C-alpha cells in the first residue's frame, strides 16, 4: 500500500520539514544558539547524525552572528558552497560570499607551488585582510583599513587540504579568520584536518567524522545569517 501524501502548500514545505525534524528529535534538547544550526544541517541532508556530530567551540555561534552583522566576507572552497549561501540576506548586512577556486591567479599559484587550488585559495583568503575584499592592493589607505577590519568566515565543505592549510597558516600567525566552518566530506585526511581546526585556537564549527559537504557548509552559513536577523527559522 502506498503511503498517504501530506497536503502541504509550497510556502509551508520548509516549515513542515522543521516540524518533522523537531518531532523526530523527540525530547532531545540543545543549546539554544546551536539548535538552529543543527536543525538546518539535518534539514539540508535528512541526516540526523548531525544532532551528535557538530562541534561548536565556545562562543562560536555568537562570534559568527556578530561577524555577519559587521558585513563579513564568507570565503567558500567551492562554487557550489557559494551558490548555496543566501547572498541577498547576507547583503543586507553589507556582507558578500567569495570563492577563489576558479580564479586564474589561484590556478597559477597551485601549479607553480605544486599544490591544490584549495590550498592556494586559502592563502588568498589569508591575504584578504591585508589587501582588501578582492585580494588586490587598493590605493586608498582609508578604504584599505576598512576592508582589513571586515570579519572573515572561512567555510570549507569539500577540501580537507583547505582546512590543513588554514591550520598551518593560523599556527604561523599568518591567518586570523573570525570563524572557521570545517565540514569537508570524504575519506582521505578528512578527520585529521577537522581535528586540527578544532585545536587551532580559533572559533569554529566542525562536523566531526567523515560527513559534511558544500551543502552543509552553506546551511551553517545560512543559519548564522538568519539568526543575525533574530530569526532562527526553526
C-alpha positions in Angstrom: 0.0 0.0 0.0 1.3 3.4 -0.9 2.0 5.9 1.9 -0.6 8.7 2.1 0.7 12.0 0.8 0.7 15.1 3.0 -1.1 18.1 1.7 1.3 21.0 2.2 1.3 24.3 0.5 4.5 25.2 -1.3 5.2 28.1 1.0 4.8 25.8 4.0 7.1 22.9 3.0 10.2 24.3 4.9 8.1 25.0 8.0 6.6 21.5 7.9 10.1 20.0 7.4 11.4 21.6 10.5 8.3 20.4 12.4 9.1 16.9 11.4 12.7 17.3 12.4 11.6 18.6 15.8 9.2 15.7 16.2 11.8 13.1 15.3 14.3 14.5 17.7 11.8 13.9 20.4 12.8 15.1 23.9 16.4 15.9 23.0 17.5 19.4 24.0 20.3 21.5 22.6 22.0 24.8 23.3 19.5 27.5 22.1 22.2 29.1 19.9 23.3 25.8 18.4 19.9 24.3 17.8 19.0 26.3 14.7 22.3 25.3 13.1 21.9 21.6 14.0 18.3 21.5 12.6 19.3 23.3 9.4 22.0 20.8 8.8 19.5 18.0 9.3 17.0 19.8 7.0 19.7 20.1 4.3 20.8 16.5 4.5 17.9 14.5 6.1 20.7 13.1 8.3 20.0 13.1 12.0 23.6 12.2 12.8 24.3 15.9 12.8 22.5 16.2 16.1 25.6 14.5 17.6 28.4 15.2 15.2 28.6 19.0 15.1 31.3 20.5 17.3 31.0 24.2 18.4 33.9 25.9 20.0 33.0 28.1 23.0 31.2 31.3 21.7 31.5 30.3 18.0 27.9 30.9 17.2 27.8 34.4 18.8 31.1 35.3 17.1 29.7 34.1 13.8 26.5 36.2 14.2 28.5 39.3 15.1 30.7 38.8 12.1 27.7 38.6 9.8 26.2 41.8 11.4 29.5 43.6 10.7 29.4 42.7 7.0 31.5 39.6 6.9 33.1 38.1 3.9 32.4 34.4 3.6 35.0 32.5 1.7 34.0 29.1 0.4 36.1 26.3 -1.1 33.6 25.5 -3.8 31.3 27.4 -6.1 28.6 25.0 -5.0 29.0 26.3 -1.5 29.0 29.9 -2.6 25.8 29.2 -4.6 24.1 27.8 -1.6 24.6 30.8 0.7 21.7 33.3 0.8 23.5 36.3 -0.7 20.5 38.5 -0.6 20.1 38.1 3.1 23.8 38.4 3.7 24.0 41.5 1.6 21.5 43.3 3.9 24.4 43.4 6.4 26.9 44.5 3.7 28.4 41.0 3.5 29.5 39.0 0.5 30.4 35.5 -0.5 33.7 34.8 -2.3 35.1 31.7 -3.9 38.6 31.8 -5.4 38.8 28.2 -6.8 38.3 29.3 -10.5 40.5 32.4 -10.3 43.3 32.4 -12.7 45.9 33.5 -10.1 44.9 30.7 -7.9 45.3 28.1 -10.7 48.7 29.6 -11.5 49.8 29.6 -7.8 48.7 26.0 -7.4 50.6 24.9 -10.5 53.7 26.9 -9.5 53.8 25.6 -6.0 52.8 22.0 -6.8 49.8 22.1 -4.6 46.0 22.1 -4.9 43.7 25.0 -5.8 42.1 24.7 -2.4 45.4 25.4 -0.7 46.1 28.4 -3.0 42.6 29.6 -2.3 43.1 29.6 1.5 46.4 31.5 1.0 44.5 34.1 -1.0 41.8 34.3 1.7 44.5 34.8 4.3 45.8 37.8 2.4 42.4 39.4 2.3 42.8 41.4 5.5 46.0 43.0 4.1 44.7 43.5 0.5 41.0 44.3 0.6 38.0 42.3 -0.4 39.1 41.3 -3.9 42.6 40.2 -2.9 44.1 43.1 -4.9 46.0 46.0 -3.4 44.0 49.2 -3.0 45.3 52.7 -3.4 43.1 54.4 -0.8 44.5 53.9 2.8 41.2 54.6 4.4 39.4 52.0 2.3 42.2 49.6 2.9 41.8 49.9 6.7 38.1 49.5 6.4 38.5 46.2 4.4 41.1 44.9 6.8 38.7 45.3 9.7 35.9 43.4 8.0 35.3 40.0 9.5 36.1 36.9 7.5 34.4 33.5 7.8 36.1 30.5 6.1 33.5 27.9 5.1 35.1 24.6 3.9 32.8 21.8 2.7 34.8 19.9 0.2 38.6 20.0 0.6 40.4 18.8 3.7 43.6 20.3 2.2 41.9 23.8 2.6 41.5 23.1 6.4 45.0 21.8 6.7 46.4 24.9 5.1 44.2 27.1 7.2 45.5 25.4 10.3 49.1 25.8 9.3 48.7 29.5 8.4 46.9 30.1 11.7 49.7 28.4 13.6 52.3 30.6 11.8 50.2 33.8 12.7 49.5 34.5 9.0 45.8 33.9 9.1 43.2 35.1 11.6 39.7 34.1 10.4 36.9 35.2 12.7 35.2 31.8 12.3 36.1 28.6 10.5 33.3 26.3 9.4 35.0 22.9 8.8 32.7 20.4 7.2 34.6 18.7 4.3 33.2 15.3 3.3 35.3 12.3 2.3 37.9 9.8 3.4 41.5 11.0 2.9 42.7 13.2 5.7 39.2 14.5 6.4 39.2 13.5 10.1 42.7 14.7 10.8 42.0 18.0 9.1 38.9 18.6 11.2 40.8 17.7 14.4 43.5 20.2 13.6 40.9 23.0 13.2 39.3 22.1 16.5 42.7 22.5 18.2 43.7 25.6 16.2 42.6 28.1 18.8 40.1 29.9 16.5 36.3 29.9 16.7 35.0 27.0 14.7 32.0 24.9 13.9 33.1 21.4 12.7 31.3 18.3 11.6 33.2 15.5 13.3 33.9 12.4 11.3 33.7 11.8 7.5 30.4 13.5 6.9 29.9 17.1 5.6 29.7 18.7 2.2 29.4 22.1 0.5 25.6 22.0 1.2 26.3 21.6 4.9 28.8 24.5 4.8 26.2 26.7 3.1 23.5 25.5 5.6 25.6 26.6 8.5 26.3 30.0 6.9 22.6 30.5 6.2 21.6 29.5 9.8 24.0 32.2 11.1 22.6 34.7 8.6 19.0 34.1 9.6 19.9 34.2 13.3 21.5 37.6 12.7 18.0 38.9 11.9 16.9 37.3 15.2 15.0 34.8 13.1 16.0 31.2 13.7 13.7 29.7 11.1 13.0 26.6 13.2 
